[in-house]
Amino acid sequence: MAAAGVVRAVEPPVVRPVPGHPVLQVRPPGTRDGGWLVAADVHLGLGSFRPGQPSPPGARADEMAEGLLKVARSTRARAVTFAGDLKQPIVGMIPPLRREVFDFFSVLLSAGLSVDVVPGNHDVGLARGLPREVRLHPVGGTRIGSVGIFHGHAWPSDSVLRSSTLVAGHLHPGFRLAPSTDGRGGKSRCWLRVELPPPVPSRRRRTHDPILARELIVLPALNPLTGTESLNRAAPARNRTFLWKRFVLRGTARAYLLDGTDLGPLIPPGSAAPGSRQASGAAQSP
């Protein structure tokens, strides 16, 4: 029994990528509660070039929804939070896409999952297609305990910045691998885990709270057909440099494949010594 006046430290949630899936799990410590799943960059409607044309295999809404349900069942998760870019068109939704968005979320809600959405830069007008049970948050993000979630196209809120762990999408992180005898090679989706330094005291007037988080996790895109940035070969596209410059380059980044293979430290393009290569470690859970 705790002595009077003693305040127990609150344990942070357990944060781990789900092996083999571009999905993060955030769960309360010391319990069997599966907690939340976090995913980003769904890009519903990708590949639909004509009104009513279905998306290609792999990018279909029903496939991605069923994939998330399987992960939820295997992890005992009870909720899903999306870190932005639920749809492909940046502005608006044609009626067939609106139905696709509604049906995607209805599958998750019908299975008993709670659903939250933090909008991304592709989500202008998304609210009109969401079931009313879905909670839509501001672009500055939301928190699950001490885990702050935002998309990465807009500066996170002060509340999110005060989190111990940050989770974002937007970058579509990938890694360019050399051909190998096991069939690997080419560009693969990956996780980024960035160890952030402590905030530096400054006399300059701040327009936002300092970044207190000690880790940033950048989610791989849920949709396997989205463009993937080979972050070990080139800097991200210009409209994504905000998250890259102000967060990823500020810390020490390490990349992992979806199966947990440790690809070693991410050396930003142009900073490595001539002829050097990214280290590739043994397979392990990220």
N, C-alpha and C positions, 0 to 999 in steps of 0.2 A: 504494500500500500504506500502510495507516494506521500511524503511528508507535506504538511501544510505549507503553502507558499512556494513549493517547488514546481517549476514549470517544465514539463517534459518537452524535449525537442520533437518536432513533427518530422517523421521520416518522409523523404521525398518519394514521389511515385517511381515505380520501376519502369524504365523506358527502354524498349528493345525492338529492333527490326524483327518482323516475322520471317524466319528463314524461307527463302524461295519465293517471296512475295514482295512487291513494292509497297508494303504496308507496315506502319509502325504501331506497336502496342504500348499503351500507357495504362498501368494498373496500380491499384493501391498496394503498398508493401505488406507482406506477411499475411495475405489473405488469398482465398481461391477466386476472388472476384476478378473476372477477366478485364474489367475496366473498358477502355476506349480503344478503337482503332483510328488511326490517322492516315489519310491518303490525300494525294494532290494530283492536279493536272489530269482530269478525266477526259476533257475535251470531247464531250458528246457531240455528235454530228460530224466528226472528222471524217473526211472522205466522201461526204454527201455533196456531190457537185450539182445535182438538180433537185428541186423541191420533191420531197417524198422518196428520194433514192436512199436505200439503206446504207449504213456504214459498212465498210469491208470487215471480213472476219478478224476478230481480235479487238476491233474498236467498237463493236456493237454494245449497246447499252445493256441488253439482257445478259450477255456474257460477262461483262464487268460486274454487274450487280450480283449475279450468281457466284462469281469468284469471291466477292467480298463476303457473301453469306457463308461460304465454305470456311473462310478464314475466321469469321466470327464464331462459327460453331466449334472449330478446333481450338480456339483460344478462350472460349467462354466469354467473349466480349459482349457487352450489352449496349454499346453506343458507337457511332462513327462520326468523326469530325473531318470535314474536307477543308484542306488548306488551299482553296482557290482553283480557278479555271475549270469549272464544271462543264462549260460548253465551248465549242470551237469558234463560232462567229463572235467577234469582239462586241459588236453592237446588235441588239435585237435578236429575235427568234422567229423564224417562219413557223406556221402552224404545225407541220410535221415534227419539227425539232422540239416545239413546246410539248407535244405529246410524248416524245421520247424522253425528255427531261422529267416530266411528271411520272411516267411509268418507271423510270430508273429509281427514283426515290420511293415510289409506292412499294416496290419490291422489298426494299430495306425496311420500311415502316411496317409492312404487313408481317414481317418476320419478328416484330417486337423490338427492333433496334431504335434507339433515339438517334436523331440525326441533326448535326449542326453544320453550318456552312460559313466559312470566312471567304468573302468574294475575292476573286483575282481580277487581273486586267481584262480577261475575256468575258467577264460576267456582267456586263452592262445589260440591264433588263432581265436578269435571271429571275428576280423575285416573282415576276408574273407567271412563271412556269412551275413554281414550287408548290407542293402540297402545303397546306397551312400548318401541319404538324412540324415542319422543318423550321429550326431556329436559324435565322439569318443574322449574322454579327456584322459590325462595322469592318471596314477594310483594315483598321488598325489591329485586328486580331482578337483572340480570346485566350482564356487560360483554363487549363485543367490542373488544379492545384498549383504547383510551382513550375509547370510546363506551359510556356507561352507559344501560341500557334498563330502564324500569319502567313500570307502568301509570298510576299517578297517584292512586289512592285510598288508598294507604298510603305512609308516609314511606320514601324509598329508603334502602338500606343505606349504611354509611359508604364501602364500596368504590365504589359507584355514584356517590356524591356527590363522590368524588375524581376522577371522569372529567373530561375536558376538554369533552366534549359530552354533553348529556343528551337522551334521546329518550323521549317519553311519549305515551299516548293519552288516553282517558277523557273529554276535554272535547268530543269530536265537533265540532271547530271549523267554523264556517261564517261567511259574510259575506252580508249583505242588500244586494243591488244594485238600483238604480233601473232601471226599464224602459229599453231602448235599441233603436235601429234594427236592431242585429245579432241581436236575439232574446234577448239576455241580460236577466236580471232575476230578482227573487225571491231565494230563499235558495240559496246554493251552498256545497258543501264547500270548505274551504281548508286550507292549511298555516299554522302559526304558527312564525316563527323569532324567538326572543327573545334579545337580547344581554344577558347577565347582568353585573352589576357585580362588582368584586372583593369578597371577603368583608371585612366591617368588623370590626376588632379589638374584642373585648368582654371585660369582666371577669366577666360573668355566667357561671355554670357551664353548659356546654353538655351537652345530652343526646345530641348527635350531632355528627359532624364538620361543619365549615363547608362551605358549598357552594362548591367550587373551580371548577366548570364555568363556562365563559365563554359558552356558548350552550345554549339549550333549544330543541328542535324538537318541536312538538306535531303528531302525526299526524292526518290526517283519517280518519274511520271507513271501514274497508274495505267494510262493508255499506252500499249506497247508500240503504237504506230505514230506517236508524236515524234517530232524531231528531237534528237538527242545530242547534247553538246559533249564533244570529246575534250574534257577539261584538261587533259594532259597533253593536248596537241595545239589548242588555240584558245584564246580568251573568249568568253561568252559573247553572244550578239550584243550590240550596243544598247538595246533596250533592257538588258538584264544586268548591266554593270553595277547598278545600285547595290544589289545584294552581294555581288562579287567583290566590289572594292571596299565597301564599308563593313563587311562582315567576314567573308571567306579569307580575303587577303590580310585581314587584321590578326588572324590567328594561325594555328598550325593545323592543316587539314590532312585527313587520311581518307582514302577511298576503299570501298568494299563492294564486291559484286553481290547480287541478290542472294547467292547461295552462301554468303559469309566469307568468301575468299578475300583475304587482306591484300590489297594491291599496294600497300605501303603509303608513304607520305606523298601528298599531291604537291609537286613542284610546279608553281605557276609558270606558264610558257614564257621563255625569255630569261628566266632567272637561273636555270640549271647550267652547269658547266658544259662546254662543248663536248659532245660525245657521250654525256651521261644519260642514264636511263632510269625510269621509275623502278624502284625496288618492288619485287613481287614476293610477298610472304606466303607462308603456308595457310591452308584453309582454316579459318576459325570464325566463330560467331562474332559479328560486329556488335 
